[in-house]
């Protein structure tokens, strides 16, 4: 069983991940709105991006917080550790992450589902 400080650190790590992913999602929405304002895309394409944002943000929240409790936060924080290392390496090589950026979350959810069933 983790200490109170460890659970707090896990919650902070998950919250920081949630915030960073939301910022990334909002960046995509902002870019599409800018493209709409510049006349590059129509209103329907911009609306589609907003729709995808809404669904992605809901899935992100469910992944990070839906089960509540300290044990869930510890588990998710443990899943995020490899993500942090990959992300640092990813940024070093200068490649661009594809839209939507929740592929890591989806992989973690699948991993969680396989662990929970065993």
N, C-alpha and C positions, 0 to 999 in steps of 0.2 A: 504494500500500500504506500502510495506516495505521500510525502509531507504536504502541508498546507502551502508552503513556498513553491514546491514543485508543481502542484496543481495550478497555482496562480501563474507561474511561468508558462505552463502549457496553455492556459487560457489566453495569455498575452500573445503567445506565438501564433495561435490560431486566429486571434483577432487581427494581428498584423498581416497574416496571410490573406484573410478575408478583405481587409482594406486595400492591400496591394492589388489583388485580383479585381476588386471593384473599380479601382482607379484605371486599370488596364482596359476593362470593359468600357468604361466611360470615355476613354481615349478613342476607342473605335467609334463610339456613337458621335463624339465630337467631330472626328474626321469626316464621317458620313454627312453630318449636318453642314459642315463647311463645303463639302462637295455639292450638296443640294443648293446652298446659297450661291455657289459659283455657277450653277446651271449644268453641272456635269451629270447629275442624276435627277430623276423625277421624285415627286413626293412619295410615291409608292415604295421606291427603293429605300428612302430614308425611313419610312414607317416600318418596313421589314427589318431594318437594322435595330430600330427601337424595340420591336417585338422580340427579336433574338436577344437583345440585352435583358429585357424583362425576364425571359425564361432562364437565361444563363445566371442572372443575379439570384433568382429563386433557387435554382439548383445549388449554387454556391452556398447560399445561406443554409439550405438543408444539410449539405455536406458538413459545414463547419459547426452548426449549432443545433440542429433539429433534435438530437437525442439528449441535449443538455448535459448537466452533470460533469463532475471533474474527471471521471474515468473516460468519458467520451473525448473530452478535450485532450487528455493525455494520449489517447490512442491516435487522434488526428495529428497532434503535434509530432508523434513518432513517425507518422506517414510523411510528414512534411520535411523531415530532416534530409532524406535523399533528394527531395525536390529542390531544396536550397543549394545543395552541392551541384546538381545538374544545372540549375539556373545560373550559378556563378560561372561554370564552365561554358554554358551556352552564351552568356554575354561576352566572354573572352574571345570566342571565335567569330562574333559579330553577325550571326545569322538571325533571321527574323522568325519569331514564333507565329504560327498560323492562327487565323481566326476560326473558330472561337478558341480563346485561350484556356478553356476548361478541360482540355484533354487530360491533363495531369489529374484533375479532380475525378474525371470519369474512370481513369485507371485505378486511382486509389479506392474509389467506390467498389469497383470490381474486386480488388484485392480484399477489401473489408468484407464483402459478401462471401468470398471464398473462405476467409478465416472464420467468419461467424457460423458457417454451416459445418465446419469440421469439429 
